[in-house]
Amino acid sequence: MDARDGAIHTHTALAAHHPAAGRITLHPSPGTTSDIALAHDLLAALGRPPVLAGCFPSGRQPAWEAAAAWIHVMPAVWLAVLRACRHSL
């Protein structure tokens, strides 16, 4: 936990979540280390189904294809990702 990160920041970001207004707050599933799980969490934050049917180009994950498509067609202007870590492993 970041000593400077308090519950008020989380509550404020969650309260600001309003996809139709272009404000998306992504709250990743606790303990998840999979990038596919993160894509499913993003789809859920966008209010879109995580289970996808259809064909996708080889090597691309359907969940990320869908998440990228929805981000581009929605009026997303603000994206907050809770519990994000920017250090490399």
DASUL-V802104 format. One record per helix or strand of 3 or more residues. SS is the DSSP state (~ for helix, > for strand). FROM is the first residue (numbers start at 0). TO is the last residue. If there is no record, write none. Layout:
BEGIN
SS:FROM:TO  SS:FROM:TO
END
This chain:
BEGIN
~:6:15  ~:18:20  >:22:26  ~:34:44  ~:61:72  >:77:81
END
